[in-house]
Amino acid sequence: MAAGPQRAGAERDIQFGVLGPLQVNVGSAPIQVGTPKQRAVLAMLVANANRAVSAADLITAIWEGEPPAAARISVSAYVSNLRRLITEAGVDAHAVVATAPNGYRLEITTEQSDLARFATEQQAGINAVAAGRFEAASTHLTTALAQWRGPVLDDLRDFAFTDVLRNELAEDKVVAQTARAHAEIACGRAHTIVRGLESLVGEHPYREPLWAQLMTAYYLTDRQSDALDTYHRLKTTLSDDLGIDPAPALRTLYEQILRQEPLDVQRNAQAAAQTVVAFEPGVTTLISPVTAALRDVHDHLHRLRGSATRIGRSPDNDLVLADDKVSRHHAVINNADTTHIITDLGSANGVHVNGERIRATAELHDGDTLRIGSQVFVFQTSPPTTGAAGGRV
C-alpha cells in the first residue's frame, strides 16, 4: 500500500488491520464492521490505502464475475454503512473513506495500518542488513513481524481476492523472517533463531537459503553434527521430491562446516539482503532472486507465487484451467529458489515441455514452452511487473 500523508486530527485515532482477521479500532475500542461483504469492501480499501479503488473493482472482488443487477447500489450502501460506523466511533468518516473518481479511497497514514507498518519496517530492516547495520536491522524486522496476528484476512477466505493478498504477504513475511535471521546471526545471537528456522524449513522445504541459515545457526551454536545432518536432509528432500541436488553454495557451506572453518556471516547477510528488490515507489514489493511467470497465448501473465504453484481444472488450484483435457490436479511448479521444477501429478494427458512429454519432473528454463492439456504457456523468469497473480483461463 502507498504511504499516506501525515495529518493531524481525530482521524489519526483510527487503526486498520489486515495481517490477521480484519480489524478496526478507535483507540482501544473495536468497531464491528458488519456483514462479510461489507468487511470485504473495507478490506479492499485497506489493502489499497491512499489509492482510488473503483466501484467496478469492488464489485469484481465481492461477487467474482457474477454480480447482481443492483451490485453498484449495494457497494454504495456498504460504504455508507462503513462511514456511519466510523462516525459513530467519533471519527470524521469522510476524511478517512473519501470519494474518488468512479470509486473510493481510504486516506490514512502509515501508522494507521498494520500492513503499512509491516512494509515500512521490513524495508528499513532489509536496507539496514544490506548496509551492515545489523542491530538496527534486527529492531526493524522484529517490529515488522510483530504486526502479524495470524493469516491475512483469515475471516474473509470466501473472497478470492484475499487469497492473492494472503499469498503475496506470506511471501513478504518469509523474506522478513529470513532477513531477521541473517541479522541475528550477524549480531552473534544464532541461538535465538534456531527454533524458528526449524519450523520454517518444515513449512518451506524447497527454500535453500532457509536451510543454509539453519545449518549456519547450528554450526555457530556448537552443533556441527546437526548442521551436517541438515544438509543431508535437504539433499534427500530435493532429490526425492524434485530430482535435483542442492545449489553449489549449499555444498560449499557444508564443506566449510565439515572442515570447521570460520564463516563470514556478516558478509553473507549483506549479500543476501542486496538481492531483495523494491521496484515500485511507495509500495514495498520483495521478490526472490529468481522470479517467474507463465505467459499464455493471450499475452496474459500468471506469476508464480510461493514455493509451489498448483495447476489443474479443480478450483482449489493456484492456476485454474477450464479445459476438459486438463486433469483436476494436473501439475505443480516448485520454486527451489535457484530453479523451478514442474512435476506431472499423474495427469491423463501429461505435461509437455518444448514439445516433449516429461517423465515425472523437468527443470524449467527461461523461454520454455509448456503445454498442459490444450493450454500453451511460455515460461519466463524475472517477468515485468504487469500481469496477474494466478487466475482462470
C-alpha positions as CSV (number, residue, x, y, z in Angstrom):
1,M,0.0,0.0,0.0
2,A,1.1,3.6,-0.6
3,A,2.2,5.6,2.5
4,G,-0.3,8.3,3.4
5,P,0.3,11.9,4.3
6,Q,1.0,12.8,7.9
7,R,-2.1,14.5,9.1
8,A,-3.3,15.9,12.4
9,G,-6.9,15.4,13.6
10,A,-9.3,12.9,15.1
11,E,-9.0,10.6,12.1
12,R,-5.5,9.6,13.3
13,D,-7.1,7.7,16.2
14,I,-8.5,5.0,13.9
15,Q,-6.4,1.9,13.2
16,F,-6.9,-0.7,10.5
17,G,-5.6,-4.3,10.5
18,V,-5.4,-7.0,7.7
19,L,-2.5,-9.1,9.0
20,G,-4.9,-11.4,10.7
21,P,-8.7,-11.1,10.7
22,L,-10.0,-7.7,9.5
23,Q,-9.7,-5.3,12.5
24,V,-10.7,-1.7,13.0
25,N,-10.1,0.1,16.3
26,V,-10.6,3.6,17.5
27,G,-8.3,3.9,20.5
28,S,-8.7,0.6,22.3
29,A,-12.3,0.2,21.2
30,P,-13.0,-2.2,18.3
31,I,-15.5,-1.3,15.6
32,Q,-17.8,-4.1,14.5
33,V,-17.7,-3.7,10.7
34,G,-20.7,-5.7,9.8
35,T,-21.5,-8.3,7.1
36,P,-18.9,-10.3,5.2
37,K,-19.4,-8.3,2.0
38,Q,-19.2,-5.0,3.9
39,R,-16.0,-6.2,5.6
40,A,-14.6,-7.3,2.1
41,V,-15.2,-3.7,0.8
42,L,-13.2,-2.3,3.7
43,A,-10.5,-4.9,3.3
44,M,-10.1,-3.9,-0.4
45,L,-9.8,-0.3,0.6
46,V,-7.2,-1.0,3.4
47,A,-5.1,-3.2,1.0
48,N,-5.1,-0.3,-1.5
49,A,-4.9,2.5,1.0
50,N,-4.4,6.0,-0.3
51,R,-5.2,4.8,-3.8
52,A,-8.5,5.0,-5.6
53,V,-10.5,1.7,-5.8
54,S,-13.2,1.8,-8.4
55,A,-16.7,0.6,-7.8
56,A,-16.2,-1.9,-10.6
57,D,-13.1,-3.4,-8.9
58,L,-15.1,-3.6,-5.6
59,I,-17.9,-5.4,-7.4
60,T,-15.5,-7.9,-9.0
61,A,-13.8,-8.6,-5.7
62,I,-17.1,-9.2,-3.9
63,W,-19.1,-11.1,-6.5
64,E,-16.2,-12.6,-8.6
65,G,-17.8,-12.1,-12.0
66,E,-21.4,-12.8,-11.2
67,P,-22.7,-9.6,-9.7
68,P,-26.4,-8.9,-9.1
69,A,-28.1,-6.2,-11.1
70,A,-28.0,-3.9,-8.0
71,A,-24.3,-4.5,-7.2
72,R,-23.3,-0.9,-7.6
73,I,-26.1,0.3,-5.3
74,S,-25.1,-2.4,-2.8
75,V,-21.4,-1.2,-2.8
76,S,-22.6,2.4,-2.2
77,A,-24.7,1.1,0.7
78,Y,-21.8,-0.8,2.2
79,V,-19.6,2.4,2.0
80,S,-22.4,4.5,3.6
81,N,-22.7,1.9,6.4
82,L,-18.9,2.0,7.0
83,R,-18.9,5.8,7.2
84,R,-21.8,5.7,9.6
85,L,-20.0,3.2,11.9
86,I,-16.8,5.2,11.8
87,T,-18.7,8.4,12.5
88,E,-20.4,6.8,15.5
89,A,-17.0,5.9,16.8
90,G,-16.1,9.6,16.9
91,V,-14.0,9.9,13.7
92,D,-14.5,12.1,10.7
93,A,-15.6,9.3,8.3
94,H,-15.5,11.4,5.1
95,A,-11.8,12.3,5.9
96,V,-11.0,8.6,6.1
97,V,-13.2,7.0,3.5
98,A,-13.1,9.6,0.7
99,T,-15.0,9.6,-2.5
100,A,-12.7,9.2,-5.6
101,P,-13.4,9.3,-9.3
102,N,-15.6,6.2,-10.0
103,G,-15.0,4.9,-6.5
104,Y,-13.5,5.4,-3.1
105,R,-10.1,5.9,-1.3
106,L,-9.1,5.1,2.2
107,E,-6.9,8.0,3.4
108,I,-4.7,7.0,6.3
109,T,-1.1,7.4,7.5
110,T,1.5,4.6,7.7
111,E,0.9,4.5,11.5
112,Q,-2.8,3.6,11.0
113,S,-2.3,0.4,9.1
114,D,-0.6,-2.8,10.2
115,L,0.1,-3.6,6.6
116,A,1.9,-0.2,6.0
117,R,3.8,-0.5,9.3
118,F,4.9,-4.0,8.3
119,A,6.1,-2.9,4.8
120,T,7.9,0.2,6.1
121,E,9.7,-1.7,8.9
122,Q,10.5,-4.6,6.7
123,Q,12.1,-2.4,4.0
124,A,14.0,-0.5,6.6
125,G,15.3,-3.7,8.1
126,I,16.4,-5.2,4.8
127,N,18.2,-1.9,3.9
128,A,19.9,-2.0,7.3
129,V,21.1,-5.6,6.7
130,A,22.5,-4.6,3.3
131,A,24.3,-1.7,4.9
132,G,25.8,-3.8,7.7
133,R,23.7,-2.2,10.4
134,F,22.6,-5.4,12.0
135,E,21.3,-4.3,15.4
136,A,19.1,-1.7,13.7
137,A,18.0,-4.3,11.2
138,S,17.0,-6.7,13.9
139,T,14.9,-4.0,15.6
140,H,13.1,-3.0,12.4
141,L,12.4,-6.6,11.4
142,T,11.2,-7.6,14.8
143,T,8.8,-4.7,14.7
144,A,7.7,-5.7,11.2
145,L,6.9,-9.3,12.2
146,A,5.1,-8.1,15.4
147,Q,2.4,-6.6,13.2
148,W,1.1,-10.1,12.3
149,R,-1.8,-11.5,14.3
150,G,-2.4,-14.5,12.0
151,P,-3.1,-15.4,8.4
152,V,-4.1,-12.4,6.3
153,L,-7.8,-11.6,6.4
154,D,-8.5,-15.0,7.8
155,D,-12.1,-14.2,8.3
156,L,-12.7,-13.4,4.6
157,R,-11.4,-16.6,3.0
158,D,-14.6,-16.9,1.0
159,F,-13.5,-14.0,-1.2
160,A,-10.9,-14.9,-3.8
161,F,-9.1,-11.6,-3.8
162,T,-7.9,-12.3,-0.2
163,D,-6.1,-15.4,-1.5
164,V,-3.9,-13.4,-3.7
165,L,-3.1,-10.9,-1.0
166,R,-2.6,-13.7,1.6
167,N,-0.1,-15.5,-0.7
168,E,1.8,-12.3,-1.6
169,L,2.1,-11.2,2.0
170,A,3.0,-14.7,3.2
171,E,6.0,-14.4,0.8
172,D,6.9,-11.0,2.2
173,K,6.7,-12.4,5.7
174,V,9.2,-15.2,4.9
175,V,11.5,-12.6,3.4
176,A,11.3,-10.6,6.7
177,Q,11.9,-13.7,8.7
178,T,14.9,-14.7,6.6
179,A,16.4,-11.2,6.9
180,R,15.8,-11.1,10.6
181,A,17.6,-14.5,10.9
182,H,20.6,-13.0,9.0
183,A,20.6,-10.0,11.3
184,E,20.5,-12.1,14.5
185,I,23.3,-14.4,13.2
186,A,25.4,-11.4,12.3
187,C,24.9,-10.0,15.8
188,G,26.2,-13.2,17.4
189,R,22.7,-14.4,18.5
190,A,22.3,-17.5,16.4
191,H,20.8,-19.3,19.4
192,T,17.7,-17.1,19.3
193,I,16.6,-18.2,15.8
194,V,17.3,-21.9,15.7
195,R,13.8,-23.0,16.7
196,G,12.1,-20.5,14.3
197,L,14.3,-21.8,11.4
198,E,13.5,-25.4,12.2
199,S,9.8,-24.5,11.8
200,L,10.4,-22.5,8.6
201,V,12.3,-25.3,6.8
202,G,9.4,-27.6,7.6
203,E,6.9,-25.1,6.1
204,H,9.1,-24.3,3.1
205,P,11.1,-27.4,2.4
206,Y,12.5,-26.3,-1.0
207,R,13.8,-22.9,0.1
208,E,17.5,-23.5,0.2
209,P,18.5,-20.2,1.8
210,L,16.5,-21.1,4.9
211,W,18.3,-24.4,5.1
212,A,21.6,-22.6,4.8
213,Q,20.7,-20.3,7.7
214,L,19.7,-23.3,9.8
215,M,23.0,-25.1,9.0
216,T,24.8,-21.9,10.0
217,A,22.9,-21.4,13.2
218,Y,23.5,-25.0,14.3
219,Y,27.2,-24.6,13.5
220,L,27.6,-21.3,15.4
221,T,25.9,-22.8,18.5
222,D,28.4,-25.7,18.6
223,R,26.0,-28.2,16.9
224,Q,28.2,-29.2,14.0
225,S,26.7,-32.7,13.7
226,D,23.2,-31.2,13.4
227,A,24.4,-28.7,10.8
228,L,25.9,-31.6,8.7
229,D,22.7,-33.7,9.1
230,T,20.6,-30.7,8.0
231,Y,22.5,-30.7,4.7
232,H,21.8,-34.4,4.2
233,R,18.1,-33.9,5.0
234,L,17.9,-31.1,2.4
235,K,19.8,-33.2,-0.2
236,T,17.4,-36.1,0.3
237,T,14.3,-33.8,0.1
238,L,15.4,-32.2,-3.1
239,S,16.4,-35.5,-4.7
240,D,13.3,-37.4,-3.7
241,D,10.8,-34.6,-4.4
242,L,12.3,-32.6,-7.3
243,G,15.1,-34.8,-8.7
244,I,17.8,-32.1,-8.1
245,D,20.8,-31.5,-5.9
246,P,21.3,-28.6,-3.5
247,A,22.9,-25.4,-5.1
248,P,26.7,-25.2,-5.1
249,A,26.6,-22.6,-2.4
250,L,25.0,-25.1,0.0
251,R,27.6,-27.7,-0.9
252,T,30.3,-25.1,-0.2
253,L,28.8,-24.3,3.2
254,Y,28.6,-28.0,4.0
255,E,32.3,-28.4,3.3
256,Q,33.2,-25.3,5.3
257,I,31.3,-26.7,8.3
258,L,32.9,-30.2,7.8
259,R,36.3,-28.6,7.9
260,Q,35.3,-26.4,10.9
261,E,36.2,-23.3,9.0
262,P,35.1,-19.8,10.2
263,L,32.1,-18.3,8.4
264,D,31.9,-14.7,7.3
265,V,28.2,-14.4,8.4
266,Q,28.1,-10.6,8.1
267,R,29.3,-10.5,4.5
268,N,26.8,-13.3,3.7
269,A,24.0,-11.4,5.3
270,Q,24.7,-8.2,3.4
271,A,25.0,-10.1,0.1
272,A,21.6,-11.8,0.7
273,A,19.9,-8.6,1.6
274,Q,21.2,-6.9,-1.6
275,T,19.2,-9.4,-3.7
276,V,15.9,-8.1,-2.4
277,V,14.4,-5.6,-4.7
278,A,11.8,-2.9,-4.1
279,F,10.7,-1.8,-7.5
280,E,7.5,0.3,-7.1
281,P,7.7,3.7,-5.3
282,G,5.6,3.8,-2.3
283,V,4.9,0.0,-2.3
284,T,7.2,-2.5,-0.8
285,T,7.4,-5.4,-3.2
286,L,10.0,-8.0,-2.3
287,I,11.0,-10.6,-4.8
288,S,13.3,-13.6,-4.6
289,P,16.5,-13.7,-6.7
290,V,14.7,-15.8,-9.3
291,T,11.1,-14.8,-10.1
292,A,9.0,-16.5,-12.7
293,A,5.7,-16.4,-14.6
294,L,3.7,-18.3,-17.3
295,R,2.6,-16.2,-20.3
296,D,-0.4,-17.6,-22.1
297,V,-1.4,-17.2,-25.8
298,H,-3.5,-14.2,-25.0
299,D,-0.4,-12.5,-23.5
300,H,-1.8,-12.7,-20.0
301,L,0.9,-13.1,-17.3
302,H,0.4,-15.6,-14.5
303,R,3.0,-15.0,-11.8
304,L,4.3,-18.0,-9.9
305,R,4.0,-17.2,-6.2
306,G,5.4,-19.0,-3.2
307,S,7.2,-22.3,-3.1
308,A,4.6,-24.2,-5.2
309,T,2.1,-23.2,-7.8
310,R,-0.6,-25.9,-8.4
311,I,-2.2,-26.2,-11.8
312,G,-5.3,-28.0,-12.8
313,R,-9.0,-27.9,-13.5
314,S,-10.2,-28.0,-9.9
315,P,-10.9,-24.6,-8.3
316,D,-8.6,-25.3,-5.4
317,N,-5.6,-24.9,-7.7
318,D,-3.5,-21.7,-7.9
319,L,-3.8,-21.6,-11.7
320,V,-7.2,-22.9,-12.7
321,L,-7.5,-24.1,-16.4
322,A,-11.1,-24.6,-17.7
323,D,-10.1,-27.3,-20.2
324,D,-11.5,-30.8,-20.4
325,K,-8.0,-32.1,-21.3
326,V,-6.6,-30.8,-18.1
327,S,-6.8,-33.1,-15.0
328,R,-8.3,-31.9,-11.8
329,H,-4.8,-31.7,-10.2
330,H,-2.6,-31.8,-13.3
331,A,0.8,-30.4,-12.3
332,V,2.8,-28.4,-9.8
333,I,5.7,-26.0,-10.3
334,N,8.0,-25.8,-7.4
335,N,10.2,-22.8,-6.7
336,A,13.6,-24.2,-5.4
337,D,15.0,-20.6,-5.2
338,T,17.7,-21.2,-7.7
339,T,15.5,-23.0,-10.2
340,H,11.9,-24.0,-11.0
341,I,10.8,-27.7,-11.3
342,I,7.5,-28.8,-12.9
343,T,6.0,-32.1,-11.8
344,D,3.3,-34.1,-13.6
345,L,0.8,-35.2,-10.9
346,G,-0.2,-38.3,-12.7
347,S,-2.4,-36.4,-15.3
348,A,-4.2,-38.2,-18.1
349,N,-2.7,-36.1,-20.9
350,G,0.7,-35.3,-19.4
351,V,2.8,-32.2,-19.3
352,H,4.8,-31.3,-22.4
353,V,7.9,-29.1,-22.3
354,N,9.2,-27.9,-25.6
355,G,7.1,-30.4,-27.4
356,E,8.2,-33.5,-25.4
357,R,6.1,-35.2,-22.7
358,I,8.1,-35.1,-19.4
359,R,8.7,-38.1,-17.2
360,A,7.5,-37.1,-13.8
361,T,9.6,-33.9,-13.4
362,A,11.5,-31.4,-15.5
363,E,13.6,-28.3,-14.8
364,L,12.3,-25.2,-16.5
365,H,14.3,-22.6,-18.2
366,D,13.5,-19.1,-19.5
367,G,11.6,-19.3,-22.8
368,D,10.5,-22.9,-22.4
369,T,7.1,-23.7,-24.0
370,L,4.7,-25.7,-21.8
371,R,1.6,-27.5,-22.9
372,I,-0.9,-28.5,-20.2
373,G,-4.0,-30.1,-21.8
374,S,-4.7,-27.8,-24.7
375,Q,-3.3,-24.7,-22.9
376,V,0.1,-23.4,-24.1
377,F,2.3,-21.2,-22.0
378,V,5.8,-19.7,-22.2
379,F,7.8,-19.9,-19.0
380,Q,9.6,-16.6,-18.2
381,T,12.0,-15.7,-15.4
382,S,12.2,-12.2,-14.0
383,P,8.9,-11.1,-15.6
384,P,7.8,-7.5,-15.9
385,T,5.7,-6.1,-13.0
386,T,2.5,-6.1,-15.1
387,G,0.2,-9.0,-15.1
388,A,-1.9,-11.1,-12.8
389,A,-1.1,-13.4,-10.0
390,G,-2.8,-16.7,-10.8
391,G,-6.3,-16.7,-12.2
392,R,-8.6,-18.6,-14.5
393,V,-8.1,-19.3,-18.2
